[in-house]
Amino acid sequence: MITIPFSQTPSTFLPLANAPWQHDFPYRPEVEVALAHTGDALLLHFRVKEQIVRAIAPHDNGHVWEDSCCEFFVMPPQGDAYYNFECNAAGMLLIGYGPHREGRELAPPEVLQRVERQSSLGREPFDSQPAPETWELQLRIPATALWHHQLTSFGGMALRVNIYKCGDKLPKPHFLSLFPIPIANPDFHRPDFFQKIVCE
């Protein structure tokens, strides 16, 4: 279990050290994430070291997972469905909701606009290019972005999550996770392997 501090600034970085399908996808960029919350919002700060970076998706709710993409999957205490927040290196965001990989409901524009994103690579789409030594992505996810739940605060809440980095159409595709996913084929939509984090 991980405890998320109440803070305006994420501090302790955790490595995305699991490469569940390394046999087929041996490339492993260096990725780490720091977490915090402000009561009414979750804060995520990713730091990525990879050889090539890409952010082609031209708009929100596009194919961001094909780009250099950082992802946060979260299941609130109520119900059995979860949210997937997937953001590429240019800050283009996809949010989905549902209990399974198939048939997910995409967030409407007004929900997407609630999530603040800041990328060290800017906010304009770009094709594959050599990556800087490190690029960074910060997300502020307000409780209201979990639009199927009537949340006002994350304080004291236990969430089930996993956090990922992927790049399905990069020259070297890769799939990294914070928590293990012990299955044979790539699939991040496995809430059965989410683990608990608690917001202080």
Buried (B, 14 or more C-beta within 10 A) or exposed (E): EBEBBEBEEBEEEEEBBBBBBEEEBEBBBBBBBBBBBBEBBBBBBBBBEBEBBBBBBEEBBBBBBBBBBBBBBBBBEEEEBBBBBBBBBBBBBBBBBBBEEEEBEBBEEEBBEBBBBEBEBEEEBBEBEEBEEEBBBBBBBBBBBBBBBEBEEBBEBEBBBBBBBBBBBBEEBBBBBBBEBEEEEBEBBBBEBBEEBEBE
